[in-house]
């Protein structure tokens, strides 16, 4: 049983690292917007990526 918990813990840690990398990438993408219209367009693009996963 102990090995199962260690494996689950490793999977959770890997997932957290991956999510933080994605968040950092998205923040950099949004930070590169030229103006408010570009920022809105980029936010909508990220939102559609998120909803397509589900």
PDB file of N, CA, C and O in Angstrom:
ATOM      1  N   UNK A   1       0.822  -1.204   0.000  1.00  0.00           N
ATOM      2  CA  UNK A   1       0.000   0.000   0.000  1.00  0.00           C
ATOM      3  C   UNK A   1       0.859   1.259   0.000  1.00  0.00           C
ATOM      4  O   UNK A   1       0.521   2.252  -0.644  1.00  0.00           O
ATOM      5  N   UNK A   2       1.944   1.211   0.708  1.00  0.00           N
ATOM      6  CA  UNK A   2       2.796   2.383   0.822  1.00  0.00           C
ATOM      7  C   UNK A   2       3.349   2.803  -0.540  1.00  0.00           C
ATOM      8  O   UNK A   2       3.478   3.995  -0.822  1.00  0.00           O
ATOM      9  N   UNK A   3       3.674   1.823  -1.380  1.00  0.00           N
ATOM     10  CA  UNK A   3       4.206   2.147  -2.708  1.00  0.00           C
ATOM     11  C   UNK A   3       3.141   2.798  -3.584  1.00  0.00           C
ATOM     12  O   UNK A   3       3.462   3.642  -4.421  1.00  0.00           O
ATOM     13  N   UNK A   4       1.894   2.420  -3.404  1.00  0.00           N
ATOM     14  CA  UNK A   4       0.796   3.040  -4.166  1.00  0.00           C
ATOM     15  C   UNK A   4       0.679   4.511  -3.805  1.00  0.00           C
ATOM     16  O   UNK A   4       0.517   5.357  -4.685  1.00  0.00           O
ATOM     17  N   UNK A   5       0.760   4.818  -2.529  1.00  0.00           N
ATOM     18  CA  UNK A   5       0.666   6.212  -2.094  1.00  0.00           C
ATOM     19  C   UNK A   5       1.844   7.031  -2.599  1.00  0.00           C
ATOM     20  O   UNK A   5       1.680   8.190  -2.980  1.00  0.00           O
ATOM     21  N   UNK A   6       3.035   6.429  -2.605  1.00  0.00           N
ATOM     22  CA  UNK A   6       4.206   7.135  -3.129  1.00  0.00           C
ATOM     23  C   UNK A   6       4.038   7.415  -4.614  1.00  0.00           C
ATOM     24  O   UNK A   6       4.384   8.497  -5.089  1.00  0.00           O
ATOM     25  N   UNK A   7       3.508   6.443  -5.348  1.00  0.00           N
ATOM     26  CA  UNK A   7       3.280   6.617  -6.780  1.00  0.00           C
ATOM     27  C   UNK A   7       2.248   7.707  -7.030  1.00  0.00           C
ATOM     28  O   UNK A   7       2.437   8.550  -7.906  1.00  0.00           O
ATOM     29  N   UNK A   8       1.173   7.696  -6.278  1.00  0.00           N
ATOM     30  CA  UNK A   8       0.148   8.734  -6.419  1.00  0.00           C
ATOM     31  C   UNK A   8       0.717  10.107  -6.097  1.00  0.00           C
ATOM     32  O   UNK A   8       0.403  11.089  -6.769  1.00  0.00           O
ATOM     33  N   UNK A   9       1.542  10.173  -5.084  1.00  0.00           N
ATOM     34  CA  UNK A   9       2.157  11.441  -4.708  1.00  0.00           C
ATOM     35  C   UNK A   9       3.056  11.945  -5.836  1.00  0.00           C
ATOM     36  O   UNK A   9       3.065  13.140  -6.131  1.00  0.00           O
ATOM     37  N   UNK A  10       3.800  11.056  -6.459  1.00  0.00           N
ATOM     38  CA  UNK A  10       4.667  11.446  -7.577  1.00  0.00           C
ATOM     39  C   UNK A  10       3.844  11.949  -8.758  1.00  0.00           C
ATOM     40  O   UNK A  10       4.211  12.936  -9.395  1.00  0.00           O
ATOM     41  N   UNK A  11       2.745  11.282  -9.051  1.00  0.00           N
ATOM     42  CA  UNK A  11       1.874  11.697 -10.154  1.00  0.00           C
ATOM     43  C   UNK A  11       1.302  13.080  -9.882  1.00  0.00           C
ATOM     44  O   UNK A  11       1.247  13.917 -10.782  1.00  0.00           O
ATOM     45  N   UNK A  12       0.882  13.323  -8.665  1.00  0.00           N
ATOM     46  CA  UNK A  12       0.324  14.633  -8.302  1.00  0.00           C
ATOM     47  C   UNK A  12       1.384  15.719  -8.425  1.00  0.00           C
ATOM     48  O   UNK A  12       1.098  16.804  -8.932  1.00  0.00           O
ATOM     49  N   UNK A  13       2.591  15.446  -7.974  1.00  0.00           N
ATOM     50  CA  UNK A  13       3.665  16.438  -8.066  1.00  0.00           C
ATOM     51  C   UNK A  13       4.008  16.749  -9.518  1.00  0.00           C
ATOM     52  O   UNK A  13       4.233  17.909  -9.865  1.00  0.00           O
ATOM     53  N   UNK A  14       4.048  15.735 -10.361  1.00  0.00           N
ATOM     54  CA  UNK A  14       4.331  15.953 -11.786  1.00  0.00           C
ATOM     55  C   UNK A  14       3.229  16.790 -12.413  1.00  0.00           C
ATOM     56  O   UNK A  14       3.508  17.690 -13.204  1.00  0.00           O
ATOM     57  N   UNK A  15       1.981  16.503 -12.066  1.00  0.00           N
ATOM     58  CA  UNK A  15       0.845  17.256 -12.611  1.00  0.00           C
ATOM     59  C   UNK A  15       0.913  18.717 -12.177  1.00  0.00           C
ATOM     60  O   UNK A  15       0.643  19.615 -12.975  1.00  0.00           O
ATOM     61  N   UNK A  16       1.273  18.960 -10.913  1.00  0.00           N
ATOM     62  CA  UNK A  16       1.387  20.337 -10.426  1.00  0.00           C
ATOM     63  C   UNK A  16       2.473  21.092 -11.175  1.00  0.00           C
ATOM     64  O   UNK A  16       2.286  22.255 -11.533  1.00  0.00           O
ATOM     65  N   UNK A  17       3.611  20.439 -11.417  1.00  0.00           N
ATOM     66  CA  UNK A  17       4.697  21.081 -12.161  1.00  0.00           C
ATOM     67  C   UNK A  17       4.255  21.423 -13.574  1.00  0.00           C
ATOM     68  O   UNK A  17       4.547  22.504 -14.085  1.00  0.00           O
ATOM     69  N   UNK A  18       3.551  20.493 -14.195  1.00  0.00           N
ATOM     70  CA  UNK A  18       3.083  20.708 -15.569  1.00  0.00           C
ATOM     71  C   UNK A  18       2.095  21.868 -15.615  1.00  0.00           C
ATOM     72  O   UNK A  18       2.164  22.707 -16.513  1.00  0.00           O
ATOM     73  N   UNK A  19       1.177  21.919 -14.653  1.00  0.00           N
ATOM     74  CA  UNK A  19       0.195  22.998 -14.610  1.00  0.00           C
ATOM     75  C   UNK A  19       0.860  24.349 -14.395  1.00  0.00           C
ATOM     76  O   UNK A  19       0.456  25.343 -14.997  1.00  0.00           O
ATOM     77  N   UNK A  20       1.874  24.391 -13.543  1.00  0.00           N
ATOM     78  CA  UNK A  20       2.536  25.672 -13.301  1.00  0.00           C
ATOM     79  C   UNK A  20       3.284  26.138 -14.546  1.00  0.00           C
ATOM     80  O   UNK A  20       3.353  27.338 -14.809  1.00  0.00           O
ATOM     81  N   UNK A  21       3.842  25.210 -15.311  1.00  0.00           N
ATOM     82  CA  UNK A  21       4.514  25.575 -16.560  1.00  0.00           C
ATOM     83  C   UNK A  21       3.516  26.127 -17.568  1.00  0.00           C
ATOM     84  O   UNK A  21       3.807  27.091 -18.276  1.00  0.00           O
ATOM     85  N   UNK A  22       2.340  25.515 -17.628  1.00  0.00           N
ATOM     86  CA  UNK A  22       1.300  25.983 -18.548  1.00  0.00           C
ATOM     87  C   UNK A  22       0.822  27.368 -18.136  1.00  0.00           C
ATOM     88  O   UNK A  22       0.631  28.236 -18.988  1.00  0.00           O
ATOM     89  N   UNK A  23       0.630  27.582 -16.844  1.00  0.00           N
ATOM     90  CA  UNK A  23       0.197  28.894 -16.366  1.00  0.00           C
ATOM     91  C   UNK A  23       1.227  29.968 -16.678  1.00  0.00           C
ATOM     92  O   UNK A  23       0.873  31.068 -17.102  1.00  0.00           O
ATOM     93  N   UNK A  24       2.491  29.655 -16.469  1.00  0.00           N
ATOM     94  CA  UNK A  24       3.549  30.620 -16.784  1.00  0.00           C
ATOM     95  C   UNK A  24       3.572  30.935 -18.270  1.00  0.00           C
ATOM     96  O   UNK A  24       3.744  32.091 -18.657  1.00  0.00           O
ATOM     97  N   UNK A  25       3.402  29.920 -19.103  1.00  0.00           N
ATOM     98  CA  UNK A  25       3.384  30.130 -20.552  1.00  0.00           C
ATOM     99  C   UNK A  25       2.210  31.018 -20.948  1.00  0.00           C
ATOM    100  O   UNK A  25       2.361  31.923 -21.769  1.00  0.00           O
ATOM    101  N   UNK A  26       1.048  30.761 -20.368  1.00  0.00           N
ATOM    102  CA  UNK A  26      -0.137  31.559 -20.683  1.00  0.00           C
ATOM    103  C   UNK A  26       0.017  33.000 -20.213  1.00  0.00           C
ATOM    104  O   UNK A  26      -0.405  33.928 -20.902  1.00  0.00           O
ATOM    105  N   UNK A  27       0.618  33.191 -19.046  1.00  0.00           N
ATOM    106  CA  UNK A  27       0.839  34.553 -18.548  1.00  0.00           C
ATOM    107  C   UNK A  27       1.784  35.324 -19.459  1.00  0.00           C
ATOM    108  O   UNK A  27       1.561  36.502 -19.738  1.00  0.00           O
ATOM    109  N   UNK A  28       2.829  34.667 -19.918  1.00  0.00           N
ATOM    110  CA  UNK A  28       3.759  35.323 -20.842  1.00  0.00           C
ATOM    111  C   UNK A  28       3.069  35.662 -22.156  1.00  0.00           C
ATOM    112  O   UNK A  28       3.320  36.714 -22.744  1.00  0.00           O
ATOM    113  N   UNK A  29       2.201  34.768 -22.610  1.00  0.00           N
ATOM    114  CA  UNK A  29       1.454  35.006 -23.845  1.00  0.00           C
ATOM    115  C   UNK A  29       0.548  36.229 -23.692  1.00  0.00           C
ATOM    116  O   UNK A  29       0.484  37.072 -24.586  1.00  0.00           O
ATOM    117  N   UNK A  30      -0.146  36.324 -22.569  1.00  0.00           N
ATOM    118  CA  UNK A  30      -1.026  37.470 -22.334  1.00  0.00           C
ATOM    119  C   UNK A  30      -0.230  38.754 -22.141  1.00  0.00           C
ATOM    120  O   UNK A  30      -0.676  39.828 -22.548  1.00  0.00           O
ATOM    121  N   UNK A  31       0.925  38.653 -21.534  1.00  0.00           N
ATOM    122  CA  UNK A  31       1.748  39.841 -21.299  1.00  0.00           C
ATOM    123  C   UNK A  31       2.275  40.436 -22.601  1.00  0.00           C
ATOM    124  O   UNK A  31       2.637  41.611 -22.647  1.00  0.00           O
ATOM    125  N   UNK A  32       2.320  39.636 -23.644  1.00  0.00           N
ATOM    126  CA  UNK A  32       2.825  40.115 -24.923  1.00  0.00           C
ATOM    127  C   UNK A  32       1.803  40.847 -25.758  1.00  0.00           C
ATOM    128  O   UNK A  32       2.081  41.199 -26.905  1.00  0.00           O
ATOM    129  N   UNK A  33       0.623  41.086 -25.211  1.00  0.00           N
ATOM    130  CA  UNK A  33      -0.421  41.757 -25.985  1.00  0.00           C
ATOM    131  C   UNK A  33      -0.067  43.229 -26.193  1.00  0.00           C
ATOM    132  O   UNK A  33       0.542  43.873 -25.339  1.00  0.00           O
ATOM    133  N   UNK A  34      -0.470  43.735 -27.355  1.00  0.00           N
ATOM    134  CA  UNK A  34      -0.115  45.105 -27.734  1.00  0.00           C
ATOM    135  C   UNK A  34      -1.073  46.132 -27.135  1.00  0.00           C
ATOM    136  O   UNK A  34      -0.660  47.226 -26.749  1.00  0.00           O
ATOM    137  N   UNK A  35      -2.346  45.775 -27.061  1.00  0.00           N
ATOM    138  CA  UNK A  35      -3.337  46.707 -26.533  1.00  0.00           C
ATOM    139  C   UNK A  35      -4.477  45.914 -25.902  1.00  0.00           C
ATOM    140  O   UNK A  35      -4.409  44.688 -25.807  1.00  0.00           O
ATOM    141  N   UNK A  36      -5.519  46.611 -25.475  1.00  0.00           N
ATOM    142  CA  UNK A  36      -6.632  45.947 -24.802  1.00  0.00           C
ATOM    143  C   UNK A  36      -7.369  44.977 -25.711  1.00  0.00           C
ATOM    144  O   UNK A  36      -7.792  43.911 -25.264  1.00  0.00           O
ATOM    145  N   UNK A  37      -7.529  45.332 -26.984  1.00  0.00           N
ATOM    146  CA  UNK A  37      -8.231  44.451 -27.920  1.00  0.00           C
ATOM    147  C   UNK A  37      -7.445  43.159 -28.141  1.00  0.00           C
ATOM    148  O   UNK A  37      -8.019  42.072 -28.210  1.00  0.00           O
ATOM    149  N   UNK A  38      -6.143  43.296 -28.248  1.00  0.00           N
ATOM    150  CA  UNK A  38      -5.292  42.123 -28.409  1.00  0.00           C
ATOM    151  C   UNK A  38      -5.338  41.258 -27.157  1.00  0.00           C
ATOM    152  O   UNK A  38      -5.355  40.030 -27.254  1.00  0.00           O
ATOM    153  N   UNK A  39      -5.357  41.880 -25.991  1.00  0.00           N
ATOM    154  CA  UNK A  39      -5.451  41.144 -24.733  1.00  0.00           C
ATOM    155  C   UNK A  39      -6.757  40.358 -24.663  1.00  0.00           C
ATOM    156  O   UNK A  39      -6.751  39.189 -24.279  1.00  0.00           O
ATOM    157  N   UNK A  40      -7.871  40.982 -25.027  1.00  0.00           N
ATOM    158  CA  UNK A  40      -9.161  40.288 -25.025  1.00  0.00           C
ATOM    159  C   UNK A  40      -9.156  39.118 -25.991  1.00  0.00           C
ATOM    160  O   UNK A  40      -9.664  38.043 -25.672  1.00  0.00           O
ATOM    161  N   UNK A  41      -8.583  39.323 -27.174  1.00  0.00           N
ATOM    162  CA  UNK A  41      -8.523  38.257 -28.173  1.00  0.00           C
ATOM    163  C   UNK A  41      -7.706  37.078 -27.641  1.00  0.00           C
ATOM    164  O   UNK A  41      -8.093  35.920 -27.803  1.00  0.00           O
ATOM    165  N   UNK A  42      -6.587  37.382 -27.012  1.00  0.00           N
ATOM    166  CA  UNK A  42      -5.735  36.324 -26.469  1.00  0.00           C
ATOM    167  C   UNK A  42      -6.429  35.584 -25.325  1.00  0.00           C
ATOM    168  O   UNK A  42      -6.304  34.365 -25.210  1.00  0.00           O
ATOM    169  N   UNK A  43      -7.161  36.314 -24.481  1.00  0.00           N
ATOM    170  CA  UNK A  43      -7.887  35.666 -23.384  1.00  0.00           C
ATOM    171  C   UNK A  43      -8.964  34.735 -23.930  1.00  0.00           C
ATOM    172  O   UNK A  43      -9.137  33.627 -23.423  1.00  0.00           O
ATOM    173  N   UNK A  44      -9.681  35.169 -24.948  1.00  0.00           N
ATOM    174  CA  UNK A  44     -10.706  34.314 -25.557  1.00  0.00           C
ATOM    175  C   UNK A  44     -10.077  33.074 -26.171  1.00  0.00           C
ATOM    176  O   UNK A  44     -10.634  31.980 -26.088  1.00  0.00           O
ATOM    177  N   UNK A  45      -8.917  33.251 -26.785  1.00  0.00           N
ATOM    178  CA  UNK A  45      -8.220  32.117 -27.378  1.00  0.00           C
ATOM    179  C   UNK A  45      -7.836  31.095 -26.309  1.00  0.00           C
ATOM    180  O   UNK A  45      -7.999  29.891 -26.509  1.00  0.00           O
ATOM    181  N   UNK A  46      -7.333  31.570 -25.191  1.00  0.00           N
ATOM    182  CA  UNK A  46      -6.989  30.660 -24.095  1.00  0.00           C
ATOM    183  C   UNK A  46      -8.235  29.990 -23.525  1.00  0.00           C
ATOM    184  O   UNK A  46      -8.198  28.808 -23.183  1.00  0.00           O
ATOM    185  N   UNK A  47      -9.333  30.728 -23.419  1.00  0.00           N
ATOM    186  CA  UNK A  47     -10.577  30.154 -22.909  1.00  0.00           C
ATOM    187  C   UNK A  47     -11.081  29.045 -23.815  1.00  0.00           C
ATOM    188  O   UNK A  47     -11.553  28.017 -23.328  1.00  0.00           O
ATOM    189  N   UNK A  48     -10.988  29.237 -25.131  1.00  0.00           N
ATOM    190  CA  UNK A  48     -11.463  28.196 -26.043  1.00  0.00           C
ATOM    191  C   UNK A  48     -10.568  26.965 -25.968  1.00  0.00           C
ATOM    192  O   UNK A  48     -11.052  25.844 -26.125  1.00  0.00           O
ATOM    193  N   UNK A  49      -9.284  27.152 -25.733  1.00  0.00           N
ATOM    194  CA  UNK A  49      -8.397  25.997 -25.550  1.00  0.00           C
ATOM    195  C   UNK A  49      -8.814  25.207 -24.323  1.00  0.00           C
ATOM    196  O   UNK A  49      -8.816  23.976 -24.337  1.00  0.00           O
ATOM    197  N   UNK A  50      -9.168  25.921 -23.261  1.00  0.00           N
ATOM    198  CA  UNK A  50      -9.568  25.267 -22.018  1.00  0.00           C
ATOM    199  C   UNK A  50     -10.875  24.497 -22.199  1.00  0.00           C
ATOM    200  O   UNK A  50     -10.990  23.364 -21.731  1.00  0.00           O
ATOM    201  N   UNK A  51     -11.856  25.094 -22.868  1.00  0.00           N
ATOM    202  CA  UNK A  51     -13.150  24.432 -23.017  1.00  0.00           C
ATOM    203  C   UNK A  51     -13.089  23.274 -24.001  1.00  0.00           C
ATOM    204  O   UNK A  51     -13.896  22.350 -23.902  1.00  0.00           O
ATOM    205  N   UNK A  52     -12.162  23.295 -24.940  1.00  0.00           N
ATOM    206  CA  UNK A  52     -12.030  22.180 -25.882  1.00  0.00           C
ATOM    207  C   UNK A  52     -11.538  20.921 -25.193  1.00  0.00           C
ATOM    208  O   UNK A  52     -11.837  19.814 -25.639  1.00  0.00           O
ATOM    209  N   UNK A  53     -10.783  21.078 -24.105  1.00  0.00           N
ATOM    210  CA  UNK A  53     -10.268  19.915 -23.386  1.00  0.00           C
ATOM    211  C   UNK A  53     -11.396  19.127 -22.740  1.00  0.00           C
ATOM    212  O   UNK A  53     -11.279  17.917 -22.547  1.00  0.00           O
ATOM    213  N   UNK A  54     -12.485  19.805 -22.407  1.00  0.00           N
ATOM    214  CA  UNK A  54     -13.605  19.133 -21.758  1.00  0.00           C
ATOM    215  C   UNK A  54     -14.647  18.883 -22.762  1.00  0.00           C
ATOM    216  O   UNK A  54     -15.693  18.321 -22.440  1.00  0.00           O
TER     217      UNK A  54
END
